[in-house]
Amino acid sequence: MERFRRALRRAGAPARWALRSYWGTAVLLAAAGGAGLFALLPVTSLTDGVRPGFASRLAAPLLRVADLGLGRSSLAAGPNELRGAAVVGLFRLLLLVAAGVLCVAALSLLAVAFARGRSRVPELSVRRAVGASRRLILAAALIEGAVIAAAALAWGGTTGAAGARVALRAWPGPLGQGTVVPGLVALAVVGALTLLGVLLPLGSMRGRAPLASRSGRALELVVPTVQLGLSLTVLAASALLVNHAAQRRGRLPAEAGGGQVFGLTVADPDPVQRAQRYAALLHRIGGLPGVTAASLTSPGAPLGLGQSDVVITDCGQCGWGGIYVPYHTVYAAQYLVSADTFRTMGLQVAAGRSVEDRDDAAAPPIAVVSQSLAADHFRDQRAVGRRIQVGHAPARWYTVVGVVADQLPAGFGGGFQPPDAVYLSVLQHPIPAVDLFVRARGDSDVGAAVDRELRRVLGGSYAGTTRISESRLLSAEAAPIRWFGRVFGLEGWVMLAVATIGTFVVLRLWVASLLHDLGVRRAVGARRRHLYWFVFSRALGIAVGGVTIGCWCGGLLWGTLTSLVAGLPAWDGGVTERFGLLLAVAAMAGALMPAWQAARAAPAQLVGREGL
């Protein structure tokens, strides 16, 4: 034991000296490693502790749903299934981004570590010359690396754990059981990377410059270019999600004022009587002072969410894969609506008519279809007057009486919903659970009056109701998108910070490898501004390359996001421009100090030196 203590003291002394003498690179190593851990821990805390693999413990906020009474095929999917699929898709993208942060952190760690190892070559040579053994040097490096790794794990683990708690508390839906295993793996990976970042350069450096040559080839600047490009990709995706959530949260109808949604549950067992009560309710509420619209729909329809299932169109003679067939099978969203629904949803009738009050149980079954369904699945794009089969066991044929514009779902998970839609009359399918959407003028408070009419018209069959304003409903639907946007933003900013560290170090090493060439340029008459331009033009090239890579990778990531979040723009030039400028500033900041030092030095000093 005493022998081990003596060996530890012998190795600890040079390790302490190295930490004091090269404290700058030690801080950068700890900063890069800790930042990577700070970004990883909030993501690893979201993994499920029960299901195998990297399943998410996040569950989408449940939406009130109801059976439409149409029968369901094996392909049917309701709004809650679509919301769950959206959470899974966004979480997988988040895992991919976290892996990208880890890669960027590893590259920055290696860049800083090689800079540290290069600056220590003379010192290690002297230590070897005075009798220090390789074992002693390795032991000192291990102690030094352990201290830097411990610092990285301490600050990164503390802040990352706090970030994970904040993220979990802010999630607007249910949470499954978590596990600490992914977090421990993240700690081990970051700690190992930081430790190896100290050890590997010391073992590989033999007085050789860390860059490939003294010529400053463009290949040496590829690493910071890739790092900044990945940062742009993630930051732009985050901005798109946050901006989209803000637009959804603040979106109000075209009419003055907002609306209120009443979730009704009617216990009347007779569908005919229930339909009569619904018709009377719409008539009475529509006549209240201040009410501008009253709509009765299936649950989720005010958000553009419905039951998705297979329907069959009586197409006529339509081509399908080169074969003319009389019927088309279509996967479409299905809604139950009333006469005022399309006006409250802002959908224009493109052909035929809308659903009307006379479309009740005594009238022939009718349907209204979306423009996309009419254009693709009816002969000559003429749907009005033809038939469509909706429902299973038993299926029914409905006469198409109108075509309305395609709608963009406002609900979370709407990106997975098919664009084709079929609207049926709620008076012909009076299901027990419906949503009553009431819109009034801005200065009208009709909530109490609506409650009185509900009790008066529905009587004893009125089992219960929920009430929420339209603005709060839209805000609740935007909450998961906003949450993911903020987490993406956290990952992107950490990635940019780590990439900036790597860019600063690589540009410093790059300028160091060109000191001889810069000295020759100064000796033959080059002015300081020429050296500034030489260095800054390369830094600008890094920024341009990063923007190019960010736009290319962004096309892949943003394209995936548009399939997960309905209404998200596939491209936003303003976001790209804003963060592209930020990347240019980061690259220029990394080039500023080495360019200033090179320009201030005398030509003879530059020719005789190999580094800054």
Steps between C-alpha positions, in 0.01 A plus 500: 500500500782739588664426167176587320475828690855596404427420135182703517687799646768472231237496224276757669763773512547528120125463450433798730770699323348419159152601615633834623722565199250394233185607678350658188475177302396314815206738538409457132509120533279508807268751331461291184446175690263655752299672227455169321379339823271796571333442161480121535348461847163670426456269200604183681255583779219465245567132429254242629605279790265212416497447125822377337712716274488877484124532540369832623337546838313799357131444434291737293227700678183299452218647297135433571384256229181311419385215279348649184265203467634419153688183586877478489726297276834361608665807341303755702690748713361759736646836601675360809682237293620775267614713792697208641668446162596869487665479844695190396618664178611822668675309779697296247612821332601630841712189559666557163576859593644390836729259317607791278581709808715216632688479169559876492620490861737213418648692206549811713659291776747352253582842354571648846686187611734503199567869558584418861720207399686704240581777745635241746742327264804704613413452867461124461827479312681675785336275758610192307851641466538542878392143570120492525371157400215441258305344785535814711393723210199277436404498869521880514288525184242265653474717812481813289231349275303370799491849655383661172241223444373538858459875446310438176275241662441718805375812324347320202327243720364758743364736236382211280307340786338836580411542131350152495278580799383822339427325170302222665294744709426709191372209288127562448398134494534183709840347575594134516748338735858615450838336546845624602688260273518731192617786722775284650605395150516869399718573805733212414528597132574868567745414776681252278515747209643771724758266649601366159523856374783556749676166447489446124689810387775437756550153360486597133695830497869464421589859428271497193250777442138391554401614154586308187756750373612862519312592188166566668299291257122530495466143628616620841192725528242235416435410867381845615302536178309179572450599863354839415282347227344252743439782746315699235283199419386447858460869587290567190280196572449625855404847379249353254331295772487785754371751244240253375381434857473875562291543185271213599466632852407846389290410197147640519212449258426747226187617683528745786576339831576142592274209570416245765489122469256301714566128518154345537405152614133417442360186664183475289496136372273572201701632202190656341416701812865592540508636143187703567652646815820588309298679230303694762819586686664645189187704427472641854868582548529648152224742594663627820596870501864549401548148359642508147542125445410173671639171376458141621774256401670177593770547769824642360339645186546865617875422497485327163551155654275209408487125465715378209378194316440354155215628280401394147405750230266430212755645264350406165775396258820621664853397414694325773842367403399491134177309573157664493297405806155617615593531869793650690607405851613809691642550848323812628421691817134479603304768686145558618394862448196728501382785280727771646817291530670594176451871567644473852798301366559748217447242222354632175250290305657446157214310335147393590374585845589467863338280764162647591249470784270295279762223475356309793412136563192522274702629201711288263859455626729773364871580513728793423858425388821701489642643178798264499275194526269631227790579267680167537223245546204607285477499124574841345532633856120512523396360835163669547219258423715189522519261796750414769498201733584578862508265794538127558266228620267609351630744240273771362500700178470878529422750225765769466323837513797734532874556481687721749856626517767286662562590861825522693460326837570721800524205739822329604551185293320642198812446289428126497140550393420438132428814294176353358191555713134395512238698693169341606199659669501471878117501487516178296755354744401645841777348711475546881825701532528817291676836502287815498698790357350844568640823365372839615583863446796631695292686757257214563524255791263221401638220717227519762228524235637194320501304828135588557404390149688172542302413811174621347530311169678185614315467827571183694706354219766764560770293671788745513717751323844652490566857394814662359569815304625474144823684583578265790419199284741616229763580763469149647543347153807715435660410836668171389638667185629792705658259750685307230607827340658617824682172556625507140613857566691393812680232301574744219642772724720251685615362167584851379693576821703180473554556127622854572760360741616255234501770232707733719761234572520365143539849351769577755685183403445575133653848532787348704575261214525799264729719708799437274300580188351810662847616601623463141197699378579779747866496401421557132271794571160368608322738734313408815166544330607240244563250781167587660324445172687172440387359835149647505427386145565141613279552802231638271542189286434288809181696567382468138581130502315459829193674359514279192524183708229630734262565209567156353459314829214734589311389193504146636407593858244767412339273243450239771360761738239613246368143489470497880358848559219616274548848359872524575674676209755288316733798465540834675758727344483749787595236757788377284627853444486587869689196622736507201612845614551358849725227357707760313550697822608184683755413230634857491533504878711185482731658242533841670766427763742292289467749212574792734805322650637410157452853369670661804809276489812599306570304175820353645309374804241333281757327278682360799192376688277198453206599714332776683 
